[in-house]
Amino acid sequence: LRPGSAMYLRQQIQLTGLGSPIFKRTVDTIKTLDHLFSRKVPDGRLNPLQFSSAFGDVTLEPSNRYFTTRKEDPNSIDLPFQASVDPKGFLREVRQSTIFHGEDNQVLYFAAVVDEGVQK
């Protein structure tokens, strides 16, 4: 890992609706919101909205950075990584004094639990 590059590390997933009308409406809503934001944000300050595709359908690829710079947020608390996110301690080791893993960097994972045929 090159010095200074840890702040760009991120986790990302790829979502596709596989032809689902609800997913298509969601993508259309995101496009509308992007258009509204682009009218209010000065030129060059908003990254262009880009979609990829999988299985012949549009995909969303949300991502979240593992770290925030102290310049962006000088006051938030540095939080430990969950063992499921950093099982070998690699992210803990690349952390520097100028970056931290804060609440905005955490991704929460949820799972449906089925107990006696009832989803909880």
Biopython code that builds the backbone (N, CA, C, O; Angstrom):
import numpy as np
from Bio.PDB.StructureBuilder import StructureBuilder

atoms = [
    (1, "LEU", "N", (0.849, -1.177, 0.000)),
    (1, "LEU", "CA", (0.000, 0.000, 0.000)),
    (1, "LEU", "C", (0.894, 1.239, 0.000)),
    (1, "LEU", "O", (1.768, 1.381, 0.856)),
    (2, "ARG", "N", (0.674, 2.123, -0.952)),
    (2, "ARG", "CA", (1.483, 3.334, -1.039)),
    (2, "ARG", "C", (1.113, 4.319, 0.066)),
    (2, "ARG", "O", (-0.050, 4.382, 0.467)),
    (3, "PRO", "N", (2.077, 5.088, 0.563)),
    (3, "PRO", "CA", (1.778, 6.088, 1.592)),
    (3, "PRO", "C", (0.689, 7.048, 1.112)),
    (3, "PRO", "O", (0.714, 7.514, -0.027)),
    (4, "GLY", "N", (-0.253, 7.331, 1.987)),
    (4, "GLY", "CA", (-1.334, 8.252, 1.662)),
    (4, "GLY", "C", (-2.500, 7.643, 0.918)),
    (4, "GLY", "O", (-3.508, 8.317, 0.702)),
    (5, "SER", "N", (-2.394, 6.384, 0.517)),
    (5, "SER", "CA", (-3.480, 5.787, -0.271)),
    (5, "SER", "C", (-4.531, 5.075, 0.583)),
    (5, "SER", "O", (-5.589, 4.713, 0.069)),
    (6, "ALA", "N", (-4.262, 4.867, 1.872)),
    (6, "ALA", "CA", (-5.221, 4.164, 2.736)),
    (6, "ALA", "C", (-6.560, 4.890, 2.796)),
    (6, "ALA", "O", (-7.604, 4.252, 2.933)),
    (7, "MET", "N", (-6.540, 6.200, 2.698)),
    (7, "MET", "CA", (-7.795, 6.954, 2.790)),
    (7, "MET", "C", (-8.749, 6.669, 1.622)),
    (7, "MET", "O", (-9.925, 7.024, 1.688)),
    (8, "TYR", "N", (-8.258, 6.043, 0.572)),
    (8, "TYR", "CA", (-9.101, 5.735, -0.583)),
    (8, "TYR", "C", (-9.660, 4.314, -0.558)),
    (8, "TYR", "O", (-10.433, 3.942, -1.442)),
    (9, "LEU", "N", (-9.284, 3.523, 0.433)),
    (9, "LEU", "CA", (-9.804, 2.155, 0.526)),
    (9, "LEU", "C", (-11.299, 2.192, 0.802)),
    (9, "LEU", "O", (-11.775, 3.014, 1.585)),
    (10, "ARG", "N", (-12.034, 1.297, 0.153)),
    (10, "ARG", "CA", (-13.488, 1.290, 0.326)),
    (10, "ARG", "C", (-14.036, -0.110, 0.136)),
    (10, "ARG", "O", (-13.389, -0.985, -0.440)),
    (11, "GLN", "N", (-15.235, -0.294, 0.632)),
    (11, "GLN", "CA", (-15.954, -1.531, 0.349)),
    (11, "GLN", "C", (-17.119, -1.186, -0.564)),
    (11, "GLN", "O", (-17.682, -0.094, -0.484)),
    (12, "GLN", "N", (-17.475, -2.120, -1.429)),
    (12, "GLN", "CA", (-18.481, -1.849, -2.453)),
    (12, "GLN", "C", (-19.274, -3.114, -2.738)),
    (12, "GLN", "O", (-18.757, -4.228, -2.655)),
    (13, "ILE", "N", (-20.538, -2.914, -3.077)),
    (13, "ILE", "CA", (-21.371, -4.033, -3.517)),
    (13, "ILE", "C", (-21.987, -3.679, -4.859)),
    (13, "ILE", "O", (-22.012, -2.512, -5.250)),
    (14, "GLN", "N", (-22.483, -4.684, -5.559)),
    (14, "GLN", "CA", (-23.169, -4.473, -6.832)),
    (14, "GLN", "C", (-24.583, -5.035, -6.694)),
    (14, "GLN", "O", (-24.771, -6.204, -6.354)),
    (15, "LEU", "N", (-25.574, -4.181, -6.963)),
    (15, "LEU", "CA", (-26.977, -4.579, -6.877)),
    (15, "LEU", "C", (-27.621, -4.506, -8.247)),
    (15, "LEU", "O", (-27.392, -3.558, -8.997)),
    (16, "THR", "N", (-28.418, -5.494, -8.570)),
    (16, "THR", "CA", (-29.200, -5.454, -9.800)),
    (16, "THR", "C", (-30.598, -5.956, -9.499)),
    (16, "THR", "O", (-30.789, -6.804, -8.628)),
    (17, "GLY", "N", (-31.562, -5.436, -10.214)),
    (17, "GLY", "CA", (-32.951, -5.822, -9.986)),
    (17, "GLY", "C", (-33.401, -6.996, -10.824)),
    (17, "GLY", "O", (-34.501, -7.511, -10.625)),
    (18, "LEU", "N", (-32.572, -7.428, -11.759)),
    (18, "LEU", "CA", (-32.927, -8.550, -12.638)),
    (18, "LEU", "C", (-34.307, -8.365, -13.263)),
    (18, "LEU", "O", (-35.114, -9.293, -13.310)),
    (19, "GLY", "N", (-34.560, -7.142, -13.744)),
    (19, "GLY", "CA", (-35.818, -6.856, -14.426)),
    (19, "GLY", "C", (-36.959, -6.435, -13.521)),
    (19, "GLY", "O", (-38.070, -6.225, -14.006)),
    (20, "SER", "N", (-36.730, -6.307, -12.243)),
    (20, "SER", "CA", (-37.780, -5.939, -11.289)),
    (20, "SER", "C", (-38.277, -4.514, -11.534)),
    (20, "SER", "O", (-37.469, -3.591, -11.631)),
    (21, "PRO", "N", (-39.604, -4.322, -11.635)),
    (21, "PRO", "CA", (-40.142, -2.968, -11.819)),
    (21, "PRO", "C", (-39.823, -2.044, -10.638)),
    (21, "PRO", "O", (-39.615, -0.846, -10.835)),
    (22, "ILE", "N", (-39.782, -2.574, -9.436)),
    (22, "ILE", "CA", (-39.466, -1.753, -8.262)),
    (22, "ILE", "C", (-38.029, -1.238, -8.356)),
    (22, "ILE", "O", (-37.765, -0.073, -8.057)),
    (23, "PHE", "N", (-37.113, -2.093, -8.764)),
    (23, "PHE", "CA", (-35.720, -1.677, -8.906)),
    (23, "PHE", "C", (-35.598, -0.616, -9.996)),
    (23, "PHE", "O", (-34.861, 0.355, -9.830)),
    (24, "LYS", "N", (-36.311, -0.789, -11.109)),
    (24, "LYS", "CA", (-36.277, 0.202, -12.188)),
    (24, "LYS", "C", (-36.771, 1.558, -11.685)),
    (24, "LYS", "O", (-36.181, 2.589, -12.008)),
    (25, "ARG", "N", (-37.854, 1.566, -10.894)),
    (25, "ARG", "CA", (-38.359, 2.825, -10.327)),
    (25, "ARG", "C", (-37.320, 3.453, -9.395)),
    (25, "ARG", "O", (-37.158, 4.673, -9.367)),
    (26, "THR", "N", (-36.630, 2.618, -8.644)),
    (26, "THR", "CA", (-35.583, 3.121, -7.753)),
    (26, "THR", "C", (-34.473, 3.786, -8.558)),
    (26, "THR", "O", (-34.020, 4.875, -8.202)),
    (27, "VAL", "N", (-34.033, 3.152, -9.627)),
    (27, "VAL", "CA", (-32.993, 3.725, -10.493)),
    (27, "VAL", "C", (-33.491, 5.035, -11.106)),
    (27, "VAL", "O", (-32.739, 6.008, -11.170)),
    (28, "ASP", "N", (-34.739, 5.071, -11.554)),
    (28, "ASP", "CA", (-35.299, 6.303, -12.125)),
    (28, "ASP", "C", (-35.324, 7.426, -11.086)),
    (28, "ASP", "O", (-35.046, 8.580, -11.413)),
    (29, "THR", "N", (-35.654, 7.093, -9.845)),
    (29, "THR", "CA", (-35.671, 8.086, -8.769)),
    (29, "THR", "C", (-34.265, 8.611, -8.503)),
    (29, "THR", "O", (-34.080, 9.811, -8.298)),
    (30, "ILE", "N", (-33.281, 7.732, -8.503)),
    (30, "ILE", "CA", (-31.887, 8.150, -8.309)),
    (30, "ILE", "C", (-31.458, 9.090, -9.432)),
    (30, "ILE", "O", (-30.768, 10.078, -9.182)),
    (31, "LYS", "N", (-31.860, 8.793, -10.661)),
    (31, "LYS", "CA", (-31.535, 9.674, -11.794)),
    (31, "LYS", "C", (-32.176, 11.047, -11.611)),
    (31, "LYS", "O", (-31.547, 12.068, -11.890)),
    (32, "THR", "N", (-33.419, 11.076, -11.143)),
    (32, "THR", "CA", (-34.114, 12.347, -10.905)),
    (32, "THR", "C", (-33.406, 13.155, -9.820)),
    (32, "THR", "O", (-33.196, 14.357, -9.976)),
    (33, "LEU", "N", (-33.040, 12.494, -8.723)),
    (33, "LEU", "CA", (-32.333, 13.178, -7.641)),
    (33, "LEU", "C", (-30.983, 13.709, -8.111)),
    (33, "LEU", "O", (-30.588, 14.816, -7.745)),
    (34, "ASP", "N", (-30.284, 12.932, -8.912)),
    (34, "ASP", "CA", (-29.001, 13.371, -9.451)),
    (34, "ASP", "C", (-29.187, 14.621, -10.303)),
    (34, "ASP", "O", (-28.385, 15.553, -10.228)),
    (35, "HIS", "N", (-30.238, 14.641, -11.107)),
    (35, "HIS", "CA", (-30.516, 15.810, -11.945)),
    (35, "HIS", "C", (-30.783, 17.041, -11.073)),
    (35, "HIS", "O", (-30.292, 18.130, -11.368)),
    (36, "LEU", "N", (-31.561, 16.865, -9.999)),
    (36, "LEU", "CA", (-31.852, 17.985, -9.099)),
    (36, "LEU", "C", (-30.582, 18.494, -8.419)),
    (36, "LEU", "O", (-30.364, 19.703, -8.338)),
    (37, "PHE", "N", (-29.746, 17.580, -7.931)),
    (37, "PHE", "CA", (-28.489, 17.979, -7.300)),
    (37, "PHE", "C", (-27.579, 18.689, -8.291)),
    (37, "PHE", "O", (-26.945, 19.688, -7.949)),
    (38, "SER", "N", (-27.512, 18.183, -9.512)),
    (38, "SER", "CA", (-26.590, 18.755, -10.501)),
    (38, "SER", "C", (-26.950, 20.198, -10.840)),
    (38, "SER", "O", (-26.086, 20.972, -11.253)),
    (39, "ARG", "N", (-28.205, 20.560, -10.670)),
    (39, "ARG", "CA", (-28.624, 21.938, -10.941)),
    (39, "ARG", "C", (-28.219, 22.882, -9.813)),
    (39, "ARG", "O", (-28.109, 24.089, -10.030)),
    (40, "LYS", "N", (-27.997, 22.349, -8.613)),
    (40, "LYS", "CA", (-27.682, 23.176, -7.445)),
    (40, "LYS", "C", (-26.196, 23.200, -7.090)),
    (40, "LYS", "O", (-25.732, 24.117, -6.414)),
    (41, "VAL", "N", (-25.456, 22.197, -7.545)),
    (41, "VAL", "CA", (-24.036, 22.084, -7.208)),
    (41, "VAL", "C", (-23.215, 22.720, -8.327)),
    (41, "VAL", "O", (-23.480, 22.479, -9.504)),
    (42, "PRO", "N", (-22.216, 23.534, -7.964)),
    (42, "PRO", "CA", (-21.394, 24.175, -9.007)),
    (42, "PRO", "C", (-20.752, 23.147, -9.943)),
    (42, "PRO", "O", (-20.451, 22.021, -9.545)),
    (43, "ASP", "N", (-20.553, 23.564, -11.192)),
    (43, "ASP", "CA", (-19.944, 22.683, -12.198)),
    (43, "ASP", "C", (-18.633, 22.093, -11.692)),
    (43, "ASP", "O", (-17.810, 22.781, -11.088)),
    (44, "GLY", "N", (-18.465, 20.812, -11.955)),
    (44, "GLY", "CA", (-17.236, 20.137, -11.592)),
    (44, "GLY", "C", (-17.162, 19.659, -10.155)),
    (44, "GLY", "O", (-16.188, 19.005, -9.781)),
    (45, "ARG", "N", (-18.158, 19.965, -9.338)),
    (45, "ARG", "CA", (-18.118, 19.587, -7.918)),
    (45, "ARG", "C", (-18.885, 18.298, -7.625)),
    (45, "ARG", "O", (-18.743, 17.726, -6.544)),
    (46, "LEU", "N", (-19.685, 17.844, -8.566)),
    (46, "LEU", "CA", (-20.486, 16.632, -8.378)),
    (46, "LEU", "C", (-20.010, 15.581, -9.371)),
    (46, "LEU", "O", (-20.000, 15.813, -10.580)),
    (47, "ASN", "N", (-19.618, 14.429, -8.852)),
    (47, "ASN", "CA", (-19.196, 13.349, -9.748)),
    (47, "ASN", "C", (-20.371, 12.915, -10.611)),
    (47, "ASN", "O", (-21.492, 12.807, -10.115)),
    (48, "PRO", "N", (-20.134, 12.664, -11.890)),
    (48, "PRO", "CA", (-21.237, 12.249, -12.760)),
    (48, "PRO", "C", (-21.801, 10.896, -12.327)),
    (48, "PRO", "O", (-21.061, 9.998, -11.924)),
    (49, "LEU", "N", (-23.103, 10.771, -12.417)),
    (49, "LEU", "CA", (-23.774, 9.517, -12.085)),
    (49, "LEU", "C", (-23.481, 8.507, -13.182)),
    (49, "LEU", "O", (-23.680, 8.783, -14.365)),
    (50, "GLN", "N", (-23.011, 7.341, -12.781)),
    (50, "GLN", "CA", (-22.689, 6.299, -13.752)),
    (50, "GLN", "C", (-23.298, 4.985, -13.287)),
    (50, "GLN", "O", (-23.257, 4.649, -12.103)),
    (51, "PHE", "N", (-23.854, 4.261, -14.222)),
    (51, "PHE", "CA", (-24.401, 2.940, -13.938)),
    (51, "PHE", "C", (-23.632, 1.915, -14.758)),
    (51, "PHE", "O", (-23.149, 2.212, -15.850)),
    (52, "SER", "N", (-23.527, 0.735, -14.230)),
    (52, "SER", "CA", (-22.969, -0.364, -15.010)),
    (52, "SER", "C", (-24.100, -1.355, -15.253)),
    (52, "SER", "O", (-25.254, -1.074, -14.932)),
    (53, "SER", "N", (-23.777, -2.500, -15.813)),
    (53, "SER", "CA", (-24.829, -3.478, -16.068)),
    (53, "SER", "C", (-24.326, -4.879, -15.751)),
    (53, "SER", "O", (-23.129, -5.165, -15.790)),
    (54, "ALA", "N", (-25.278, -5.729, -15.439)),
    (54, "ALA", "CA", (-25.001, -7.146, -15.196)),
    (54, "ALA", "C", (-26.247, -7.919, -15.583)),
    (54, "ALA", "O", (-27.363, -7.505, -15.270)),
    (55, "PHE", "N", (-26.061, -9.021, -16.253)),
    (55, "PHE", "CA", (-27.180, -9.862, -16.681)),
    (55, "PHE", "C", (-28.188, -9.075, -17.517)),
    (55, "PHE", "O", (-29.387, -9.354, -17.478)),
    (56, "GLY", "N", (-27.695, -8.087, -18.276)),
    (56, "GLY", "CA", (-28.557, -7.302, -19.146)),
    (56, "GLY", "C", (-29.411, -6.279, -18.427)),
    (56, "GLY", "O", (-30.364, -5.761, -19.009)),
    (57, "ASP", "N", (-29.098, -5.974, -17.180)),
    (57, "ASP", "CA", (-29.881, -5.021, -16.402)),
    (57, "ASP", "C", (-28.947, -3.990, -15.766)),
    (57, "ASP", "O", (-27.759, -4.247, -15.572)),
    (58, "VAL", "N", (-29.502, -2.827, -15.448)),
    (58, "VAL", "CA", (-28.745, -1.766, -14.787)),
    (58, "VAL", "C", (-28.354, -2.223, -13.382)),
    (58, "VAL", "O", (-29.103, -2.944, -12.722)),
    (59, "THR", "N", (-27.182, -1.799, -12.937)),
    (59, "THR", "CA", (-26.759, -2.105, -11.571)),
    (59, "THR", "C", (-26.446, -0.825, -10.812)),
    (59, "THR", "O", (-26.062, 0.187, -11.398)),
    (60, "LEU", "N", (-26.615, -0.890, -9.516)),
    (60, "LEU", "CA", (-26.166, 0.156, -8.604)),
    (60, "LEU", "C", (-24.932, -0.384, -7.902)),
    (60, "LEU", "O", (-24.878, -1.563, -7.553)),
    (61, "GLU", "N", (-23.941, 0.475, -7.694)),
    (61, "GLU", "CA", (-22.710, 0.043, -7.038)),
    (61, "GLU", "C", (-22.362, 0.999, -5.899)),
    (61, "GLU", "O", (-21.420, 1.784, -6.011)),
    (62, "PRO", "N", (-23.121, 0.935, -4.804)),
    (62, "PRO", "CA", (-22.802, 1.813, -3.671)),
    (62, "PRO", "C", (-21.503, 1.380, -2.998)),
    (62, "PRO", "O", (-21.175, 0.195, -2.945)),
    (63, "SER", "N", (-20.778, 2.364, -2.489)),
    (63, "SER", "CA", (-19.531, 2.072, -1.784)),
    (63, "SER", "C", (-19.417, 2.994, -0.576)),
    (63, "SER", "O", (-20.111, 4.005, -0.473)),
    (64, "ASN", "N", (-18.541, 2.624, 0.317)),
    (64, "ASN", "CA", (-18.305, 3.409, 1.518)),
    (64, "ASN", "C", (-16.819, 3.342, 1.854)),
    (64, "ASN", "O", (-16.226, 2.263, 1.879)),
    (65, "ARG", "N", (-16.229, 4.495, 2.111)),
    (65, "ARG", "CA", (-14.809, 4.518, 2.466)),
    (65, "ARG", "C", (-14.611, 3.965, 3.878)),
    (65, "ARG", "O", (-15.458, 4.146, 4.752)),
    (66, "TYR", "N", (-13.490, 3.296, 4.083)),
    (66, "TYR", "CA", (-13.143, 2.792, 5.408)),
    (66, "TYR", "C", (-12.670, 3.911, 6.334)),
    (66, "TYR", "O", (-12.779, 3.800, 7.555)),
    (67, "PHE", "N", (-12.143, 4.991, 5.745)),
    (67, "PHE", "CA", (-11.543, 6.053, 6.550)),
    (67, "PHE", "C", (-12.046, 7.428, 6.126)),
    (67, "PHE", "O", (-12.468, 7.632, 4.988)),
    (68, "THR", "N", (-11.991, 8.367, 7.072)),
    (68, "THR", "CA", (-12.266, 9.780, 6.836)),
    (68, "THR", "C", (-11.018, 10.541, 7.268)),
    (68, "THR", "O", (-10.351, 10.143, 8.223)),
    (69, "THR", "N", (-10.701, 11.619, 6.583)),
    (69, "THR", "CA", (-9.531, 12.408, 6.986)),
    (69, "THR", "C", (-9.900, 13.334, 8.140)),
    (69, "THR", "O", (-11.042, 13.777, 8.260)),
    (70, "ARG", "N", (-8.926, 13.613, 8.973)),
    (70, "ARG", "CA", (-9.130, 14.559, 10.078)),
    (70, "ARG", "C", (-9.408, 15.959, 9.540)),
    (70, "ARG", "O", (-10.047, 16.765, 10.217)),
    (71, "LYS", "N", (-8.942, 16.252, 8.348)),
    (71, "LYS", "CA", (-9.236, 17.550, 7.735)),
    (71, "LYS", "C", (-10.734, 17.663, 7.453)),
    (71, "LYS", "O", (-11.326, 18.721, 7.665)),
    (72, "GLU", "N", (-11.351, 16.570, 6.973)),
    (72, "GLU", "CA", (-12.788, 16.567, 6.689)),
    (72, "GLU", "C", (-13.626, 16.572, 7.966)),
    (72, "GLU", "O", (-14.709, 17.156, 7.998)),
    (73, "ASP", "N", (-13.129, 15.927, 9.010)),
    (73, "ASP", "CA", (-13.886, 15.790, 10.254)),
    (73, "ASP", "C", (-12.907, 15.735, 11.427)),
    (73, "ASP", "O", (-12.469, 14.653, 11.816)),
    (74, "PRO", "N", (-12.564, 16.886, 11.991)),
    (74, "PRO", "CA", (-11.547, 16.910, 13.043)),
    (74, "PRO", "C", (-12.019, 16.421, 14.411)),
    (74, "PRO", "O", (-11.188, 16.208, 15.295)),
    (75, "ASN", "N", (-13.325, 16.236, 14.614)),
    (75, "ASN", "CA", (-13.831, 15.986, 15.963)),
    (75, "ASN", "C", (-14.406, 14.606, 16.235)),
    (75, "ASN", "O", (-14.613, 14.261, 17.398)),
    (76, "SER", "N", (-14.669, 13.816, 15.231)),
    (76, "SER", "CA", (-15.314, 12.520, 15.460)),
    (76, "SER", "C", (-14.355, 11.524, 16.108)),
    (76, "SER", "O", (-13.134, 11.654, 16.029)),
    (77, "ILE", "N", (-14.954, 10.536, 16.744)),
    (77, "ILE", "CA", (-14.204, 9.510, 17.464)),
    (77, "ILE", "C", (-13.746, 8.415, 16.503)),
    (77, "ILE", "O", (-14.482, 8.013, 15.602)),
    (78, "ASP", "N", (-12.525, 7.942, 16.710)),
    (78, "ASP", "CA", (-11.971, 6.823, 15.948)),
    (78, "ASP", "C", (-12.537, 5.534, 16.539)),
    (78, "ASP", "O", (-12.331, 5.251, 17.720)),
    (79, "LEU", "N", (-13.241, 4.759, 15.734)),
    (79, "LEU", "CA", (-13.890, 3.536, 16.202)),
    (79, "LEU", "C", (-13.118, 2.306, 15.748)),
    (79, "LEU", "O", (-12.475, 2.328, 14.698)),
    (80, "PRO", "N", (-13.176, 1.235, 16.530)),
    (80, "PRO", "CA", (-12.516, -0.002, 16.096)),
    (80, "PRO", "C", (-13.282, -0.636, 14.941)),
    (80, "PRO", "O", (-14.485, -0.422, 14.786)),
    (81, "PHE", "N", (-12.574, -1.414, 14.135)),
    (81, "PHE", "CA", (-13.221, -2.160, 13.062)),
    (81, "PHE", "C", (-13.891, -3.397, 13.643)),
    (81, "PHE", "O", (-13.378, -4.011, 14.578)),
    (82, "GLN", "N", (-15.040, -3.756, 13.083)),
    (82, "GLN", "CA", (-15.676, -5.010, 13.466)),
    (82, "GLN", "C", (-14.798, -6.152, 12.965)),
    (82, "GLN", "O", (-14.168, -6.052, 11.912)),
    (83, "ALA", "N", (-14.766, -7.233, 13.732)),
    (83, "ALA", "CA", (-13.950, -8.387, 13.346)),
    (83, "ALA", "C", (-14.368, -8.935, 11.988)),
    (83, "ALA", "O", (-13.530, -9.443, 11.243)),
    (84, "SER", "N", (-15.647, -8.839, 11.657)),
    (84, "SER", "CA", (-16.116, -9.346, 10.360)),
    (84, "SER", "C", (-15.644, -8.473, 9.195)),
    (84, "SER", "O", (-15.574, -8.946, 8.061)),
    (85, "VAL", "N", (-15.325, -7.220, 9.462)),
    (85, "VAL", "CA", (-14.858, -6.299, 8.428)),
    (85, "VAL", "C", (-13.340, -6.386, 8.261)),
    (85, "VAL", "O", (-12.829, -6.297, 7.145)),
    (86, "ASP", "N", (-12.628, -6.559, 9.361)),
    (86, "ASP", "CA", (-11.162, -6.575, 9.337)),
    (86, "ASP", "C", (-10.630, -7.764, 10.140)),
    (86, "ASP", "O", (-9.971, -7.576, 11.163)),
    (87, "PRO", "N", (-10.914, -8.989, 9.680)),
    (87, "PRO", "CA", (-10.563, -10.175, 10.474)),
    (87, "PRO", "C", (-9.060, -10.368, 10.702)),
    (87, "PRO", "O", (-8.667, -10.981, 11.694)),
    (88, "LYS", "N", (-8.222, -9.861, 9.810)),
    (88, "LYS", "CA", (-6.768, -10.048, 9.955)),
    (88, "LYS", "C", (-6.056, -8.792, 10.449)),
    (88, "LYS", "O", (-4.832, -8.786, 10.577)),
    (89, "GLY", "N", (-6.812, -7.725, 10.729)),
    (89, "GLY", "CA", (-6.223, -6.507, 11.269)),
    (89, "GLY", "C", (-5.493, -5.639, 10.264)),
    (89, "GLY", "O", (-4.760, -4.731, 10.655)),
    (90, "PHE", "N", (-5.678, -5.899, 8.974)),
    (90, "PHE", "CA", (-4.985, -5.121, 7.946)),
    (90, "PHE", "C", (-5.393, -3.647, 7.998)),
    (90, "PHE", "O", (-4.536, -2.764, 7.954)),
    (91, "LEU", "N", (-6.690, -3.382, 8.091)),
    (91, "LEU", "CA", (-7.159, -1.991, 8.103)),
    (91, "LEU", "C", (-6.690, -1.264, 9.361)),
    (91, "LEU", "O", (-6.349, -0.083, 9.308)),
    (92, "ARG", "N", (-6.673, -1.962, 10.478)),
    (92, "ARG", "CA", (-6.180, -1.372, 11.721)),
    (92, "ARG", "C", (-4.707, -0.967, 11.563)),
    (92, "ARG", "O", (-4.289, 0.074, 12.069)),
    (93, "GLU", "N", (-3.937, -1.787, 10.866)),
    (93, "GLU", "CA", (-2.505, -1.530, 10.694)),
    (93, "GLU", "C", (-2.213, -0.357, 9.757)),
    (93, "GLU", "O", (-1.211, 0.332, 9.947)),
    (94, "VAL", "N", (-3.050, -0.113, 8.759)),
    (94, "VAL", "CA", (-2.768, 0.971, 7.803)),
    (94, "VAL", "C", (-3.313, 2.319, 8.267)),
    (94, "VAL", "O", (-3.065, 3.344, 7.633)),
    (95, "ARG", "N", (-4.045, 2.316, 9.357)),
    (95, "ARG", "CA", (-4.587, 3.570, 9.894)),
    (95, "ARG", "C", (-3.431, 4.506, 10.253)),
    (95, "ARG", "O", (-2.394, 4.064, 10.748)),
    (96, "GLN", "N", (-3.621, 5.793, 9.999)),
    (96, "GLN", "CA", (-2.598, 6.805, 10.274)),
    (96, "GLN", "C", (-3.209, 7.900, 11.133)),
    (96, "GLN", "O", (-4.422, 7.916, 11.344)),
    (97, "SER", "N", (-2.391, 8.810, 11.628)),
    (97, "SER", "CA", (-2.900, 9.882, 12.489)),
    (97, "SER", "C", (-3.780, 10.864, 11.722)),
    (97, "SER", "O", (-4.572, 11.584, 12.330)),
    (98, "THR", "N", (-3.655, 10.904, 10.405)),
    (98, "THR", "CA", (-4.432, 11.858, 9.604)),
    (98, "THR", "C", (-5.767, 11.296, 9.131)),
    (98, "THR", "O", (-6.573, 12.023, 8.551)),
    (99, "ILE", "N", (-6.012, 10.004, 9.373)),
    (99, "ILE", "CA", (-7.276, 9.379, 8.976)),
    (99, "ILE", "C", (-7.820, 8.564, 10.140)),
    (99, "ILE", "O", (-7.070, 8.137, 11.018)),
    (100, "PHE", "N", (-9.131, 8.352, 10.139)),
    (100, "PHE", "CA", (-9.747, 7.560, 11.198)),
    (100, "PHE", "C", (-10.955, 6.821, 10.645)),
    (100, "PHE", "O", (-11.502, 7.178, 9.601)),
    (101, "HIS", "N", (-11.355, 5.794, 11.359)),
    (101, "HIS", "CA", (-12.546, 5.010, 11.020)),
    (101, "HIS", "C", (-13.653, 5.473, 11.965)),
    (101, "HIS", "O", (-13.675, 5.109, 13.141)),
    (102, "GLY", "N", (-14.567, 6.278, 11.435)),
    (102, "GLY", "CA", (-15.616, 6.866, 12.261)),
    (102, "GLY", "C", (-16.984, 6.275, 11.985)),
    (102, "GLY", "O", (-17.132, 5.335, 11.205)),
    (103, "GLU", "N", (-17.971, 6.844, 12.636)),
    (103, "GLU", "CA", (-19.348, 6.365, 12.503)),
    (103, "GLU", "C", (-19.829, 6.410, 11.051)),
    (103, "GLU", "O", (-20.547, 5.514, 10.610)),
    (104, "ASP", "N", (-19.440, 7.439, 10.313)),
    (104, "ASP", "CA", (-19.849, 7.545, 8.907)),
    (104, "ASP", "C", (-19.194, 6.496, 8.016)),
    (104, "ASP", "O", (-19.659, 6.253, 6.903)),
    (105, "ASN", "N", (-18.122, 5.875, 8.492)),
    (105, "ASN", "CA", (-17.426, 4.852, 7.711)),
    (105, "ASN", "C", (-17.932, 3.447, 7.999)),
    (105, "ASN", "O", (-17.623, 2.511, 7.262)),
    (106, "GLN", "N", (-18.695, 3.299, 9.051)),
    (106, "GLN", "CA", (-19.176, 1.969, 9.407)),
    (106, "GLN", "C", (-20.321, 1.547, 8.498)),
    (106, "GLN", "O", (-21.174, 2.354, 8.126)),
    (107, "VAL", "N", (-20.321, 0.279, 8.154)),
    (107, "VAL", "CA", (-21.413, -0.323, 7.401)),
    (107, "VAL", "C", (-22.018, -1.381, 8.302)),
    (107, "VAL", "O", (-21.314, -2.246, 8.823)),
    (108, "LEU", "N", (-23.317, -1.305, 8.479)),
    (108, "LEU", "CA", (-24.000, -2.271, 9.333)),
    (108, "LEU", "C", (-24.556, -3.390, 8.475)),
    (108, "LEU", "O", (-25.110, -3.148, 7.403)),
    (109, "TYR", "N", (-24.405, -4.598, 8.947)),
    (109, "TYR", "CA", (-24.867, -5.775, 8.221)),
    (109, "TYR", "C", (-26.049, -6.376, 8.966)),
    (109, "TYR", "O", (-26.003, -6.544, 10.185)),
    (110, "PHE", "N", (-27.100, -6.698, 8.235)),
    (110, "PHE", "CA", (-28.292, -7.291, 8.820)),
    (110, "PHE", "C", (-28.593, -8.600, 8.112)),
    (110, "PHE", "O", (-28.304, -8.763, 6.927)),
    (111, "ALA", "N", (-29.168, -9.512, 8.843)),
    (111, "ALA", "CA", (-29.553, -10.798, 8.267)),
    (111, "ALA", "C", (-30.949, -11.149, 8.752)),
    (111, "ALA", "O", (-31.290, -10.915, 9.912)),
    (112, "ALA", "N", (-31.749, -11.707, 7.864)),
    (112, "ALA", "CA", (-33.071, -12.194, 8.256)),
    (112, "ALA", "C", (-32.889, -13.530, 8.965)),
    (112, "ALA", "O", (-32.126, -14.387, 8.518)),
    (113, "VAL", "N", (-33.592, -13.691, 10.064)),
    (113, "VAL", "CA", (-33.513, -14.932, 10.829)),
    (113, "VAL", "C", (-34.867, -15.615, 10.753)),
    (113, "VAL", "O", (-35.896, -15.017, 11.067)),
    (114, "VAL", "N", (-34.856, -16.861, 10.338)),
    (114, "VAL", "CA", (-36.097, -17.627, 10.251)),
    (114, "VAL", "C", (-36.123, -18.601, 11.421)),
    (114, "VAL", "O", (-35.231, -19.435, 11.578)),
    (115, "ASP", "N", (-37.170, -18.477, 12.240)),
    (115, "ASP", "CA", (-37.326, -19.335, 13.410)),
    (115, "ASP", "C", (-38.688, -20.009, 13.319)),
    (115, "ASP", "O", (-39.723, -19.346, 13.395)),
    (116, "GLU", "N", (-38.682, -21.303, 13.159)),
    (116, "GLU", "CA", (-39.918, -22.084, 13.039)),
    (116, "GLU", "C", (-40.813, -21.547, 11.925)),
    (116, "GLU", "O", (-42.029, -21.435, 12.083)),
    (117, "GLY", "N", (-40.183, -21.216, 10.788)),
    (117, "GLY", "CA", (-40.926, -20.783, 9.620)),
    (117, "GLY", "C", (-41.349, -19.330, 9.627)),
    (117, "GLY", "O", (-41.976, -18.869, 8.673)),
    (118, "VAL", "N", (-41.018, -18.589, 10.689)),
    (118, "VAL", "CA", (-41.395, -17.182, 10.791)),
    (118, "VAL", "C", (-40.134, -16.327, 10.668)),
    (118, "VAL", "O", (-39.171, -16.509, 11.413)),
    (119, "GLN", "N", (-40.158, -15.388, 9.712)),
    (119, "GLN", "CA", (-39.011, -14.499, 9.531)),
    (119, "GLN", "C", (-39.054, -13.408, 10.581)),
    (119, "GLN", "O", (-40.089, -12.773, 10.783)),
    (120, "LYS", "N", (-37.926, -13.187, 11.253)),
    (120, "LYS", "CA", (-37.858, -12.166, 12.312)),
    (120, "LYS", "C", (-36.853, -11.105, 11.950)),
    (120, "LYS", "O", (-36.652, -10.160, 12.713)),
]
sb = StructureBuilder()
sb.init_structure("model")
sb.init_model(0)
sb.init_chain("A")
sb.init_seg("    ")
for serial, (resi, resn, name, xyz) in enumerate(atoms, 1):
    if name == "N":
        sb.init_residue(resn, " ", resi, " ")
    sb.init_atom(name, np.array(xyz, "f"), 0.0, 1.0, " ", f" {name:<3s}", serial, name[0])
structure = sb.get_structure()
